[in-house]
Amino acid sequence: MKTLLNLIWLVFAGLWLALGYVLAGLVCCLLIVTIPFGIASFRIASYALWPFGRTVVDVPTAGAWSTLGNVVWVLVAGVWLAIGHITTAIPLFVSIIGIPLGIANLKMIPVSLMPLGKQIVTTDRAFAAYGV
C-alpha cells in the first residue's frame, strides 16, 4: 500500500514539492554560511518525493544553533515551502483518493518550517527507537 501511495504522491504532489526543496537547497548552497540549510533542504526533498513509510523525528542532540537556524529558515524559505504544501494539499482534498495525500502534505508543514534538528527515518525504525 505504501508503494502505491508513494507512486500516486510522486505524480500529483511529490515531484513539484521536491523541485521546490531542491531549488531552495541550491540557493542556500551559494553561500558558505547557508550550506547547512541547503543540506537540510536536499534531505527534505528526498522525503517529499517518497514520504509514505518514513517519518520525521527530533534529533535529541540538536542544540541552540539549530533553533536559531530554524528561525532564519522560516523567514527565508520555510514560509514559502509551507505555502507550497498548503497549495498542493487543497486540490488533493477535493478528490476522495487524494485525502490521504492531502493529510500527508499537511504533516510535512512542520518540517518545511523547521528542518534543522530533525531526522527522517523509516516508520519501522521510528517505532522501534522512539515509540512513535
C-alpha positions as a Markdown table, in Angstrom:
| # | Residue | x | y | z |
|---|---|---|---|---|
| 1 | Met | 0.0 | 0.0 | 0.0 |
| 2 | Lys | 2.9 | 2.4 | 0.8 |
| 3 | Thr | 4.3 | 1.9 | -2.7 |
| 4 | Leu | 1.0 | 2.6 | -4.3 |
| 5 | Leu | 0.5 | 5.8 | -2.3 |
| 6 | Asn | 4.1 | 6.9 | -3.0 |
| 7 | Leu | 3.6 | 6.5 | -6.7 |
| 8 | Ile | 0.4 | 8.5 | -6.7 |
| 9 | Trp | 2.1 | 11.1 | -4.5 |
| 10 | Leu | 5.0 | 11.3 | -6.8 |
| 11 | Val | 2.8 | 12.2 | -9.8 |
| 12 | Phe | 0.4 | 14.6 | -8.0 |
| 13 | Ala | 2.5 | 16.3 | -5.4 |
| 14 | Gly | 5.9 | 14.9 | -4.8 |
| 15 | Leu | 7.8 | 15.9 | -7.9 |
| 16 | Trp | 6.7 | 19.6 | -7.6 |
| 17 | Leu | 7.4 | 19.8 | -3.9 |
| 18 | Ala | 10.8 | 18.1 | -4.3 |
| 19 | Leu | 11.7 | 20.6 | -7.0 |
| 20 | Gly | 10.9 | 23.4 | -4.7 |
| 21 | Tyr | 13.1 | 22.0 | -2.0 |
| 22 | Val | 16.0 | 21.4 | -4.5 |
| 23 | Leu | 15.7 | 25.0 | -5.7 |
| 24 | Ala | 15.8 | 26.2 | -2.1 |
| 25 | Gly | 18.8 | 24.0 | -1.4 |
| 26 | Leu | 20.7 | 25.3 | -4.4 |
| 27 | Val | 20.1 | 28.9 | -3.4 |
| 28 | Cys | 21.2 | 28.1 | 0.1 |
| 29 | Cys | 24.4 | 26.4 | -1.1 |
| 30 | Leu | 25.5 | 29.6 | -2.9 |
| 31 | Leu | 26.9 | 31.0 | 0.4 |
| 32 | Ile | 29.2 | 29.0 | 2.7 |
| 33 | Val | 27.2 | 30.1 | 5.8 |
| 34 | Thr | 23.9 | 28.7 | 4.5 |
| 35 | Ile | 25.2 | 25.3 | 3.3 |
| 36 | Pro | 23.6 | 23.5 | 6.3 |
| 37 | Phe | 20.3 | 24.9 | 5.2 |
| 38 | Gly | 20.9 | 23.6 | 1.7 |
| 39 | Ile | 21.8 | 20.1 | 3.0 |
| 40 | Ala | 18.6 | 20.1 | 5.1 |
| 41 | Ser | 16.6 | 21.2 | 2.1 |
| 42 | Phe | 18.0 | 18.3 | -0.1 |
| 43 | Arg | 17.2 | 15.9 | 2.7 |
| 44 | Ile | 13.6 | 17.0 | 2.8 |
| 45 | Ala | 13.5 | 16.9 | -1.0 |
| 46 | Ser | 14.0 | 13.2 | -0.9 |
| 47 | Tyr | 11.4 | 12.9 | 1.8 |
| 48 | Ala | 9.0 | 15.0 | -0.4 |
| 49 | Leu | 9.5 | 12.6 | -3.3 |
| 50 | Trp | 8.7 | 9.4 | -1.3 |
| 51 | Pro | 7.1 | 10.2 | 2.1 |
| 52 | Phe | 5.0 | 7.1 | 2.9 |
| 53 | Gly | 6.8 | 4.6 | 5.1 |
| 54 | Arg | 9.1 | 7.3 | 6.5 |
| 55 | Thr | 8.6 | 9.9 | 9.3 |
| 56 | Val | 10.4 | 12.8 | 10.8 |
| 57 | Val | 11.8 | 12.6 | 14.4 |
| 58 | Asp | 13.6 | 15.2 | 16.5 |
| 59 | Val | 17.4 | 14.8 | 17.0 |
| 60 | Pro | 17.9 | 14.9 | 20.8 |
| 61 | Thr | 21.4 | 16.4 | 20.5 |
| 62 | Ala | 20.3 | 19.4 | 18.4 |
| 63 | Gly | 21.1 | 22.5 | 20.3 |
| 64 | Ala | 20.5 | 26.2 | 20.3 |
| 65 | Trp | 22.2 | 26.6 | 16.9 |
| 66 | Ser | 19.6 | 24.5 | 15.2 |
| 67 | Thr | 16.9 | 26.6 | 16.8 |
| 68 | Leu | 18.5 | 29.8 | 15.7 |
| 69 | Gly | 18.9 | 28.4 | 12.2 |
| 70 | Asn | 15.3 | 27.4 | 12.1 |
| 71 | Val | 14.2 | 30.9 | 12.8 |
| 72 | Val | 16.3 | 32.2 | 9.9 |
| 73 | Trp | 15.0 | 29.3 | 7.7 |
| 74 | Val | 11.3 | 30.2 | 8.5 |
| 75 | Leu | 11.9 | 33.8 | 7.4 |
| 76 | Val | 13.9 | 33.0 | 4.2 |
| 77 | Ala | 12.4 | 29.8 | 2.7 |
| 78 | Gly | 10.2 | 27.9 | 5.2 |
| 79 | Val | 7.1 | 30.1 | 4.8 |
| 80 | Trp | 7.2 | 29.7 | 1.0 |
| 81 | Leu | 7.6 | 25.9 | 1.2 |
| 82 | Ala | 4.8 | 25.7 | 3.7 |
| 83 | Ile | 2.6 | 27.7 | 1.4 |
| 84 | Gly | 3.5 | 25.2 | -1.4 |
| 85 | His | 2.4 | 22.3 | 0.8 |
| 86 | Ile | -1.0 | 24.1 | 1.6 |
| 87 | Thr | -1.5 | 24.9 | -2.1 |
| 88 | Thr | -0.8 | 21.3 | -3.1 |
| 89 | Ala | -3.0 | 19.9 | -0.3 |
| 90 | Ile | -6.1 | 21.8 | -1.2 |
| 91 | Pro | -6.8 | 20.1 | -4.6 |
| 92 | Leu | -5.8 | 16.7 | -3.2 |
| 93 | Phe | -8.6 | 17.1 | -0.5 |
| 94 | Val | -11.2 | 17.7 | -3.3 |
| 95 | Ser | -10.9 | 14.1 | -4.6 |
| 96 | Ile | -11.7 | 11.1 | -2.4 |
| 97 | Ile | -8.5 | 9.3 | -3.3 |
| 98 | Gly | -6.4 | 12.3 | -2.6 |
| 99 | Ile | -7.4 | 12.8 | 1.0 |
| 100 | Pro | -4.5 | 10.6 | 2.4 |
| 101 | Leu | -2.2 | 12.6 | 0.2 |
| 102 | Gly | -3.6 | 15.9 | 1.4 |
| 103 | Ile | -3.1 | 14.8 | 5.0 |
| 104 | Ala | 0.5 | 13.8 | 4.3 |
| 105 | Asn | 1.0 | 17.2 | 2.7 |
| 106 | Leu | -0.2 | 18.9 | 5.9 |
| 107 | Lys | 2.0 | 16.6 | 8.0 |
| 108 | Met | 5.1 | 17.9 | 6.1 |
| 109 | Ile | 4.5 | 21.5 | 7.0 |
| 110 | Pro | 6.3 | 21.4 | 10.4 |
| 111 | Val | 9.5 | 20.0 | 8.8 |
| 112 | Ser | 9.2 | 22.5 | 6.0 |
| 113 | Leu | 9.2 | 25.3 | 8.6 |
| 114 | Met | 11.8 | 23.9 | 10.9 |
| 115 | Pro | 14.1 | 21.4 | 9.2 |
| 116 | Leu | 17.2 | 21.7 | 11.4 |
| 117 | Gly | 17.3 | 19.3 | 14.3 |
| 118 | Lys | 15.1 | 16.8 | 12.5 |
| 119 | Gln | 15.9 | 13.4 | 11.1 |
| 120 | Ile | 14.0 | 11.4 | 8.5 |
| 121 | Val | 13.7 | 7.7 | 9.4 |
| 122 | Thr | 11.6 | 4.7 | 8.3 |
| 123 | Thr | 8.5 | 4.3 | 10.3 |
| 124 | Asp | 9.7 | 0.9 | 11.5 |
| 125 | Arg | 12.8 | 2.4 | 12.9 |
| 126 | Ala | 11.0 | 5.3 | 14.5 |
| 127 | Phe | 8.5 | 2.9 | 16.2 |
| 128 | Ala | 11.3 | 0.7 | 17.5 |
| 129 | Ala | 13.5 | 3.6 | 18.7 |
| 130 | Tyr | 11.1 | 6.3 | 19.7 |
| 131 | Gly | 7.7 | 4.5 | 20.1 |
| 132 | Val | 6.3 | 6.9 | 17.5 |
